């Protein structure tokens, strides 16, 4: 029974990155899939010292730990990942143990620009290094011009992008099948 967990770097309920995660999950076809909530309070060490880890942060860390594999889709905001995604990574890094260690992770992006979020993916990979996940190195899923990439039902509208996403999900399945 494969549990796939998704993290969307955009807080918008109807974001293109959320649609991309849902498309990836359909292609991957896990036994279960859910997208985590990263709408968290800003990380503040004083708050952590006074109140501990917020329940929503611990829930996110537990979901990552329980998953067999994780997919992350990030928009590109000012040449990097969203503040919400960076904040979530910072908070999860403060939880007990490391839910990311050895976890197969596929990164993708949907962005309005012609590079499809390439810089955001590079920044995300850099942010993930301390956690020691097994990040899939390719094929890259860089969805450019994302505003026109989905049909009215939220399905990727071009074969080229569906093939890219299929390749990334196949690589994630292969990594998941490898011994840790």
ABEGO torsion letter per residue (X at the ends): XBBBBBBBABABAABAAAAAAAAAAAAAGBABBBBBBABBBBBBAAAAAAAEBBAAAAAAAAAAAABABBBBBBBBBGGBBBAAAAAAAAAAAABBEBAABGBBBBBBBBBABAAGGAAAAAAAAAAAAAAGBBBBAOBBBBBBGAAAABBAAGBBABAAAAAAAAAAAAAAAAAAABBX
